[in-house]
Amino acid sequence: MTIITIKRANVLYFLEVFRTLVIRAIADFNKSRSYYKTVQEMYKLPPSLLKDVGLSRSNIRSKVYENTHGGRQEQP
């Protein structure tokens, strides 16, 4: 009886961990998709409009990353 209860607890724990990993993976995927879509749209803007908002083409990616991921991008 206790072996079955322990196995059931292990299965439930595994399912909860798996569920958490899937939720995180989906959230990361959505952040990544949002990042790339925003970067594409920003590169379509004319330089004069970028200048008006205080950006240049060279810092679009870092600013979008800060906005979508909530922090600075680490340099490799």
N, CA, C and O atoms as a Tinker XYZ file with bonds, in Angstrom:
   304  protein
     1  N      0.815000   -1.196000    0.000000    73     2
     2  CA     0.000000    0.000000    0.000000    64     1     3
     3  C      0.857000    1.257000    0.000000    63     2     4     5
     4  O      0.595000    2.182000   -0.769000    81     3
     5  N      1.876000    1.305000    0.851000    73     3     6
     6  CA     2.706000    2.505000    0.901000    64     5     7
     7  C      3.570000    2.648000   -0.339000    63     6     8     9
     8  O      3.885000    3.767000   -0.744000    81     7
     9  N      3.958000    1.535000   -0.948000    73     7    10
    10  CA     4.759000    1.614000   -2.178000    64     9    11
    11  C      3.942000    2.255000   -3.286000    63    10    12    13
    12  O      4.457000    3.079000   -4.041000    81    11
    13  N      2.680000    1.885000   -3.389000    73    11    14
    14  CA     1.811000    2.478000   -4.405000    64    13    15
    15  C      1.631000    3.963000   -4.129000    63    14    16    17
    16  O      1.630000    4.761000   -5.067000    81    15
    17  N      1.480000    4.348000   -2.892000    73    15    18
    18  CA     1.316000    5.752000   -2.528000    64    17    19
    19  C      2.575000    6.540000   -2.867000    63    18    20    21
    20  O      2.487000    7.659000   -3.374000    81    19
    21  N      3.747000    5.968000   -2.593000    73    19    22
    22  CA     5.011000    6.634000   -2.927000    64    21    23
    23  C      5.155000    6.771000   -4.433000    63    22    24    25
    24  O      5.560000    7.827000   -4.917000    81    23
    25  N      4.834000    5.735000   -5.176000    73    23    26
    26  CA     4.920000    5.802000   -6.642000    64    25    27
    27  C      3.955000    6.849000   -7.191000    63    26    28    29
    28  O      4.296000    7.606000   -8.100000    81    27
    29  N      2.760000    6.881000   -6.633000    73    27    30
    30  CA     1.782000    7.873000   -7.076000    64    29    31
    31  C      2.282000    9.283000   -6.791000    63    30    32    33
    32  O      2.122000   10.178000   -7.620000    81    31
    33  N      2.889000    9.487000   -5.614000    73    31    34
    34  CA     3.436000   10.802000   -5.261000    64    33    35
    35  C      4.563000   11.188000   -6.227000    63    34    36    37
    36  O      4.656000   12.342000   -6.645000    81    35
    37  N      5.413000   10.225000   -6.576000    73    35    38
    38  CA     6.489000   10.498000   -7.523000    64    37    39
    39  C      5.945000   10.866000   -8.896000    63    38    40    41
    40  O      6.458000   11.775000   -9.548000    81    39
    41  N      4.912000   10.165000   -9.333000    73    39    42
    42  CA     4.304000   10.466000  -10.632000    64    41    43
    43  C      3.678000   11.851000  -10.612000    63    42    44    45
    44  O      3.831000   12.622000  -11.560000    81    43
    45  N      2.980000   12.163000   -9.542000    73    43    46
    46  CA     2.358000   13.488000   -9.442000    64    45    47
    47  C      3.410000   14.588000   -9.407000    63    46    48    49
    48  O      3.227000   15.641000  -10.018000    81    47
    49  N      4.507000   14.354000   -8.699000    73    47    50
    50  CA     5.596000   15.329000   -8.661000    64    49    51
    51  C      6.197000   15.508000  -10.056000    63    50    52    53
    52  O      6.434000   16.633000  -10.496000    81    51
    53  N      6.441000   14.387000  -10.752000    73    51    54
    54  CA     6.979000   14.451000  -12.104000    64    53    55
    55  C      6.053000   15.236000  -13.027000    63    54    56    57
    56  O      6.509000   16.064000  -13.816000    81    55
    57  N      4.761000   14.974000  -12.927000    73    55    58
    58  CA     3.800000   15.684000  -13.786000    64    57    59
    59  C      3.799000   17.179000  -13.494000    63    58    60    61
    60  O      3.699000   17.990000  -14.415000    81    59
    61  N      3.908000   17.548000  -12.235000    73    59    62
    62  CA     3.938000   18.969000  -11.871000    64    61    63
    63  C      5.210000   19.637000  -12.398000    63    62    64    65
    64  O      5.159000   20.760000  -12.901000    81    63
    65  N      6.347000   18.953000  -12.284000    73    63    66
    66  CA     7.604000   19.488000  -12.813000    64    65    67
    67  C      7.520000   19.613000  -14.332000    63    66    68    69
    68  O      7.942000   20.621000  -14.898000    81    67
    69  N      6.982000   18.600000  -14.986000    73    67    70
    70  CA     6.829000   18.625000  -16.442000    64    69    71
    71  C      5.916000   19.769000  -16.870000    63    70    72    73
    72  O      6.205000   20.470000  -17.840000    81    71
    73  N      4.820000   19.957000  -16.149000    73    71    74
    74  CA     3.883000   21.039000  -16.454000    64    73    75
    75  C      4.577000   22.397000  -16.339000    63    74    76    77
    76  O      4.398000   23.267000  -17.192000    81    75
    77  N      5.366000   22.572000  -15.281000    73    75    78
    78  CA     6.092000   23.826000  -15.071000    64    77    79
    79  C      7.079000   24.074000  -16.210000    63    78    80    81
    80  O      7.192000   25.199000  -16.697000    81    79
    81  N      7.795000   23.030000  -16.636000    73    79    82
    82  CA     8.751000   23.173000  -17.736000    64    81    83
    83  C      8.057000   23.547000  -19.039000    63    82    84    85
    84  O      8.561000   24.373000  -19.800000    81    83
    85  N      6.915000   22.946000  -19.296000    73    83    86
    86  CA     6.168000   23.263000  -20.518000    64    85    87
    87  C      5.684000   24.706000  -20.488000    63    86    88    89
    88  O      5.773000   25.409000  -21.495000    81    87
    89  N      5.182000   25.149000  -19.360000    73    87    90
    90  CA     4.714000   26.535000  -19.232000    64    89    91
    91  C      5.864000   27.515000  -19.461000    63    90    92    93
    92  O      5.699000   28.524000  -20.146000    81    91
    93  N      7.034000   27.212000  -18.880000    73    91    94
    94  CA     8.201000   28.083000  -19.085000    64    93    95
    95  C      8.650000   28.088000  -20.537000    63    94    96    97
    96  O      9.012000   29.133000  -21.077000    81    95
    97  N      8.626000   26.913000  -21.172000    73    95    98
    98  CA     9.038000   26.830000  -22.580000    64    97    99
    99  C      8.102000   27.645000  -23.466000    63    98   100   101
   100  O      8.557000   28.328000  -24.384000    81    99
   101  N      6.823000   27.579000  -23.203000    73    99   102
   102  CA     5.857000   28.357000  -23.983000    64   101   103
   103  C      6.079000   29.852000  -23.754000    63   102   104   105
   104  O      6.033000   30.637000  -24.701000    81   103
   105  N      6.316000   30.246000  -22.514000    73   103   106
   106  CA     6.558000   31.663000  -22.213000    64   105   107
   107  C      7.831000   32.146000  -22.909000    63   106   108   109
   108  O      7.855000   33.240000  -23.472000    81   107
   109  N      8.883000   31.335000  -22.872000    73   107   110
   110  CA    10.136000   31.706000  -23.545000    64   109   111
   111  C      9.943000   31.806000  -25.049000    63   110   112   113
   112  O     10.484000   32.707000  -25.690000    81   111
   113  N      9.170000   30.880000  -25.614000    73   111   114
   114  CA     8.892000   30.917000  -27.048000    64   113   115
   115  C      8.144000   32.193000  -27.410000    63   114   116   117
   116  O      8.466000   32.845000  -28.403000    81   115
   117  N      7.152000   32.547000  -26.610000    73   115   118
   118  CA     6.373000   33.755000  -26.882000    64   117   119
   119  C      7.228000   35.019000  -26.762000    63   118   120   121
   120  O      7.077000   35.947000  -27.557000    81   119
   121  N      8.127000   35.059000  -25.770000    73   119   122
   122  CA     9.039000   36.195000  -25.646000    64   121   123
   123  C      9.940000   36.299000  -26.866000    63   122   124   125
   124  O     10.153000   37.383000  -27.409000    81   123
   125  N     10.464000   35.156000  -27.287000    73   123   126
   126  CA    11.373000   35.136000  -28.430000    64   125   127
   127  C     10.647000   35.590000  -29.696000    63   126   128   129
   128  O     11.181000   36.379000  -30.475000    81   127
   129  N      9.453000   35.098000  -29.891000    73   127   130
   130  CA     8.676000   35.487000  -31.073000    64   129   131
   131  C      8.360000   36.977000  -31.054000    63   130   132   133
   132  O      8.448000   37.652000  -32.080000    81   131
   133  N      7.995000   37.483000  -29.888000    73   131   134
   134  CA     7.717000   38.908000  -29.746000    64   133   135
   135  C      8.961000   39.731000  -30.042000    63   134   136   137
   136  O      8.881000   40.755000  -30.721000    81   135
   137  N     10.115000   39.290000  -29.537000    73   135   138
   138  CA    11.388000   39.976000  -29.770000    64   137   139
   139  C     11.669000   40.091000  -31.272000    63   138   140   141
   140  O     11.937000   41.182000  -31.774000    81   139
   141  N     11.606000   38.963000  -31.985000    73   139   142
   142  CA    11.947000   38.980000  -33.410000    64   141   143
   143  C     10.951000   39.780000  -34.237000    63   142   144   145
   144  O     11.344000   40.463000  -35.182000    81   143
   145  N      9.670000   39.705000  -33.896000    73   143   146
   146  CA     8.675000   40.493000  -34.626000    64   145   147
   147  C      8.894000   41.985000  -34.406000    63   146   148   149
   148  O      8.785000   42.779000  -35.341000    81   147
   149  N      9.204000   42.364000  -33.169000    73   147   150
   150  CA     9.429000   43.776000  -32.856000    64   149   151
   151  C     10.683000   44.296000  -33.546000    63   150   152   153
   152  O     10.684000   45.407000  -34.076000    81   151
   153  N     11.755000   43.498000  -33.545000    73   151   154
   154  CA    12.989000   43.903000  -34.227000    64   153   155
   155  C     12.720000   44.105000  -35.715000    63   154   156   157
   156  O     13.173000   45.092000  -36.295000    81   155
   157  N     11.993000   43.189000  -36.335000    73   155   158
   158  CA    11.672000   43.334000  -37.761000    64   157   159
   159  C     10.904000   44.619000  -38.028000    63   158   160   161
   160  O     11.199000   45.334000  -38.986000    81   159
   161  N      9.924000   44.913000  -37.187000    73   159   162
   162  CA     9.144000   46.132000  -37.375000    64   161   163
   163  C      9.985000   47.384000  -37.164000    63   162   164   165
   164  O      9.832000   48.366000  -37.889000    81   163
   165  N     10.868000   47.351000  -36.177000    73   163   166
   166  CA    11.716000   48.521000  -35.909000    64   165   167
   167  C     12.679000   48.790000  -37.060000    63   166   168   169
   168  O     12.948000   49.946000  -37.385000    81   167
   169  N     13.200000   47.728000  -37.680000    73   167   170
   170  CA    14.113000   47.924000  -38.806000    64   169   171
   171  C     13.398000   48.500000  -40.031000    63   170   172   173
   172  O     14.048000   49.041000  -40.926000    81   171
   173  N     12.081000   48.390000  -40.078000    73   171   174
   174  CA    11.320000   48.954000  -41.192000    64   173   175
   175  C     11.115000   50.461000  -41.045000    63   174   176   177
   176  O     10.776000   51.132000  -42.019000    81   175
   177  N     11.315000   50.997000  -39.851000    73   175   178
   178  CA    11.094000   52.425000  -39.616000    64   177   179
   179  C     12.188000   53.259000  -40.271000    63   178   180   181
   180  O     13.340000   52.831000  -40.349000    81   179
   181  N     11.830000   54.439000  -40.737000    73   179   182
   182  CA    12.836000   55.324000  -41.335000    64   181   183
   183  C     13.775000   55.893000  -40.262000    63   182   184   185
   184  O     13.380000   56.032000  -39.104000    81   183
   185  N     15.004000   56.217000  -40.643000    73   183   186
   186  CA    15.980000   56.740000  -39.676000    64   185   187
   187  C     15.506000   57.991000  -38.935000    63   186   188   189
   188  O     15.826000   58.181000  -37.762000    81   187
   189  N     14.741000   58.843000  -39.626000    73   187   190
   190  CA    14.273000   60.076000  -38.975000    64   189   191
   191  C     13.334000   59.766000  -37.808000    63   190   192   193
   192  O     13.396000   60.428000  -36.772000    81   191
   193  N     12.471000   58.770000  -37.967000    73   191   194
   194  CA    11.561000   58.398000  -36.887000    64   193   195
   195  C     12.324000   57.751000  -35.732000    63   194   196   197
   196  O     12.022000   58.010000  -34.566000    81   195
   197  N     13.304000   56.916000  -36.049000    73   195   198
   198  CA    14.140000   56.318000  -35.009000    64   197   199
   199  C     14.862000   57.401000  -34.216000    63   198   200   201
   200  O     14.968000   57.323000  -32.992000    81   199
   201  N     15.356000   58.408000  -34.925000    73   199   202
   202  CA    16.063000   59.491000  -34.260000    64   201   203
   203  C     15.119000   60.258000  -33.326000    63   202   204   205
   204  O     15.513000   60.672000  -32.236000    81   203
   205  N     13.874000   60.440000  -33.766000    73   203   206
   206  CA    12.880000   61.144000  -32.951000    64   205   207
   207  C     12.626000   60.443000  -31.614000    63   206   208   209
   208  O     12.367000   61.101000  -30.606000    81   207
   209  N     12.698000   59.121000  -31.604000    73   207   210
   210  CA    12.455000   58.378000  -30.358000    64   209   211
   211  C     13.751000   58.040000  -29.631000    63   210   212   213
   212  O     13.735000   57.338000  -28.620000    81   211
   213  N     14.870000   58.540000  -30.145000    73   211   214
   214  CA    16.143000   58.374000  -29.457000    64   213   215
   215  C     16.851000   57.060000  -29.716000    63   214   216   217
   216  O     17.621000   56.592000  -28.877000    81   215
   217  N     16.596000   56.461000  -30.871000    73   215   218
   218  CA    17.233000   55.193000  -31.221000    64   217   219
   219  C     18.040000   55.327000  -32.501000    63   218   220   221
   220  O     17.820000   56.226000  -33.312000    81   219
   221  N     18.978000   54.408000  -32.656000    73   219   222
   222  CA    19.656000   54.270000  -33.938000    64   221   223
   223  C     19.566000   52.791000  -34.318000    63   222   224   225
   224  O     19.255000   51.950000  -33.475000    81   223
   225  N     19.832000   52.482000  -35.558000    73   223   226
   226  CA    19.747000   51.086000  -35.998000    64   225   227
   227  C     20.687000   50.180000  -35.201000    63   226   228   229
   228  O     20.403000   48.997000  -35.014000    81   227
   229  N     21.785000   50.728000  -34.743000    73   227   230
   230  CA    22.772000   49.907000  -34.044000    64   229   231
   231  C     22.319000   49.453000  -32.651000    63   230   232   233
   232  O     22.854000   48.483000  -32.115000    81   231
   233  N     21.349000   50.139000  -32.069000    73   231   234
   234  CA    20.917000   49.711000  -30.731000    64   233   235
   235  C     19.471000   49.217000  -30.671000    63   234   236   237
   236  O     18.904000   49.097000  -29.585000    81   235
   237  N     18.878000   48.933000  -31.815000    73   235   238
   238  CA    17.499000   48.427000  -31.840000    64   237   239
   239  C     17.406000   47.098000  -31.094000    63   238   240   241
   240  O     16.552000   46.927000  -30.224000    81   239
   241  N     18.280000   46.168000  -31.434000    73   239   242
   242  CA    18.200000   44.836000  -30.834000    64   241   243
   243  C     18.338000   44.871000  -29.306000    63   242   244   245
   244  O     17.593000   44.198000  -28.594000    81   243
   245  N     19.288000   45.654000  -28.817000    73   243   246
   246  CA    19.483000   45.680000  -27.367000    64   245   247
   247  C     18.300000   46.330000  -26.653000    63   246   248   249
   248  O     17.891000   45.868000  -25.587000    81   247
   249  N     17.754000   47.390000  -27.226000    73   247   250
   250  CA    16.605000   48.051000  -26.595000    64   249   251
   251  C     15.365000   47.156000  -26.618000    63   250   252   253
   252  O     14.612000   47.106000  -25.646000    81   251
   253  N     15.160000   46.455000  -27.728000    73   251   254
   254  CA    14.012000   45.547000  -27.805000    64   253   255
   255  C     14.193000   44.390000  -26.827000    63   254   256   257
   256  O     13.234000   43.961000  -26.184000    81   255
   257  N     15.419000   43.885000  -26.714000    73   255   258
   258  CA    15.683000   42.801000  -25.766000    64   257   259
   259  C     15.382000   43.245000  -24.335000    63   258   260   261
   260  O     14.743000   42.517000  -23.576000    81   259
   261  N     15.841000   44.431000  -23.976000    73   259   262
   262  CA    15.566000   44.955000  -22.637000    64   261   263
   263  C     14.061000   45.041000  -22.390000    63   262   264   265
   264  O     13.585000   44.736000  -21.296000    81   263
   265  N     13.325000   45.453000  -23.404000    73   263   266
   266  CA    11.886000   45.617000  -23.268000    64   265   267
   267  C     11.168000   44.272000  -23.160000    63   266   268   269
   268  O     10.273000   44.121000  -22.328000    81   267
   269  N     11.542000   43.296000  -23.985000    73   267   270
   270  CA    10.816000   42.028000  -23.993000    64   269   271
   271  C     11.269000   41.070000  -22.901000    63   270   272   273
   272  O     10.470000   40.269000  -22.414000    81   271
   273  N     12.544000   41.139000  -22.507000    73   271   274
   274  CA    13.063000   40.191000  -21.527000    64   273   275
   275  C     13.320000   40.823000  -20.161000    63   274   276   277
   276  O     13.665000   40.118000  -19.213000    81   275
   277  N     13.160000   42.111000  -20.051000    73   275   278
   278  CA    13.277000   42.756000  -18.760000    64   277   279
   279  C     14.693000   42.940000  -18.253000    63   278   280   281
   280  O     14.897000   43.030000  -17.042000    81   279
   281  N     15.653000   42.998000  -19.116000    73   279   282
   282  CA    17.025000   43.209000  -18.673000    64   281   283
   283  C     17.965000   43.328000  -19.863000    63   282   284   285
   284  O     17.541000   43.261000  -21.017000    81   283
   285  N     19.226000   43.502000  -19.568000    73   283   286
   286  CA    20.214000   43.646000  -20.624000    64   285   287
   287  C     20.619000   42.293000  -21.194000    63   286   288   289
   288  O     20.649000   41.286000  -20.487000    81   287
   289  N     20.925000   42.293000  -22.469000    73   287   290
   290  CA    21.383000   41.089000  -23.143000    64   289   291
   291  C     22.848000   40.831000  -22.793000    63   290   292   293
   292  O     23.683000   41.733000  -22.867000    81   291
   293  N     23.147000   39.594000  -22.415000    73   291   294
   294  CA    24.527000   39.253000  -22.068000    64   293   295
   295  C     25.354000   39.103000  -23.328000    63   294   296   297
   296  O     24.909000   38.511000  -24.312000    81   295
   297  N     26.557000   39.643000  -23.290000    73   295   298
   298  CA    27.475000   39.553000  -24.415000    64   297   299
   299  C     28.233000   38.221000  -24.329000    63   298   300   301
   300  O     28.714000   37.857000  -23.255000    81   299
   301  N     28.347000   37.484000  -25.459000    73   299   302
   302  CA    29.085000   36.201000  -25.420000    64   301   303
   303  C     30.573000   36.389000  -25.258000    63   302   304
   304  O     31.317000   35.409000  -25.209000    81   303
